[in-house]
Amino acid sequence: QVHLAESGGGLVQAGGSLRLSCAASGSYSRVNVMGWYRQAPGKERELVASITSGGSTNYADSVKGRFTISRDNAKNTVSLQMNSLKPEDTAVYYCNLLYNSWGIVQNYWGQGTQVTVSS
């Protein structure tokens, strides 16, 4: 069983910064992709950023240049540094772990952490 524990959400003014962290525990493939998704009220969940176990990153266009994703494979953690936050970044942010196990895609989610950016 895989468990993802997020931390670091909160309330910040526009232009401010927040750092989200996610710790993974349990048994899973070390070859994987970890990422952050977000879901605003009335909208679908969307990818914010992802990083492979090899360090390759991918960002949504809306956060490029403002957000940075990183991971520590030894500590089984992934972080999202969010700078220059905008009110439109307000959402529940979810940590995600994705890997292939014997041809079956395994997809795990954290419980979500609220990020609110005030104008």
N, C-alpha and C positions, 0 to 999 in steps of 0.2 A: 504494500500500500504506500502510495506517495502522498506526502503532505507538503503543501506550500504555504508558508506563513509570511504575510506581507506586513510592512510597517512603514511609517513615515508620511502618511497623508496628513492633511490639515487645511487650515484656512490661511491664505496669503494674499497680499495686495498685488494688483497687476504690476508687472515688472520684477516681482520678487522671485525667489528660488525655493525649491523643495527637493528633497532626495528621498526616493522610495527604495526600499530594500525588500528582498524576498529570499527566504531561506528554504531550501528543499531538503526533505528528509525521506527516508524509505529506500526501497530498492528500485533502481531504474538504470537504464543504459547511460553510460558516460558519454556516448555519442548522441547528442541531443540538441535541440534548439530551445532556448529560454527567451521569453519575451514579455512585453507589457502590452495589454490591450486596455481600452477604455470604453465606457458606455455612458453617454449623457442622457438625461431624461428624454424619452420619446425618440431616441435614436438607436441605431443598431450598434452592437459592439464592433469596434474597429481596432486594427493593429496600430500601435504607437511605434514600437521598436522591437527588434529581435536580435539575438546574437547566438551564433552556433558555438558548440563546444570548442571549435577551432578558432573562434574569435571574429568571424565574419559578421558584419552588422547590416541591418536594414532599418530604414526609418520611413515613417509616413512623411509626405512632403510638407505637411503642416507643422512639423516639429523639427525639421532639418535645420541645423545651425543653432538650435536652442536646447535640445535635449541630447543627452549622451547616455548610452547604455553600456554597461560593463559587467563582467562576471569574474568570480573567483572560483575556479574549478576545485581547488583544494578545500574551500569552505562551503561549496555547494550553494553559492549565493549569486544573485543577479541584482544589479542596482540600476536606477534610472535617475540621473541628475537632470533636473528640470530648471532651466534658467529663463529669464525674460518671459515669465508666465503671463498668459492672457486670459481674460474672462472665458473665452471659448475653450480653454483647456479644462474647465470645470467638468468633472465626471467622476464616476467610480472607476478606479484603475485596478486591473486584475493581472496578477502574475500568471504566466503560462509555461508549462513544460511539455514538450512534444518530442517523441522519439518513436523509432520503429522497433518492434519486438517480434521477431520471427514473422515478419511480413504484415504485422498488424500495427496500425498506428495507435499509439497510446497518447492520450491528450488529458492533461490535468490542469486544474484551475485553483487559484487561491480564492479566499473568501471576498476579496475586494477591499480597497481602501479609498475613502472619499478625499478628493482634492477639490477645493473650492477657491476660486480666484475672484476676488472682488475688484470692481472697477474704481 
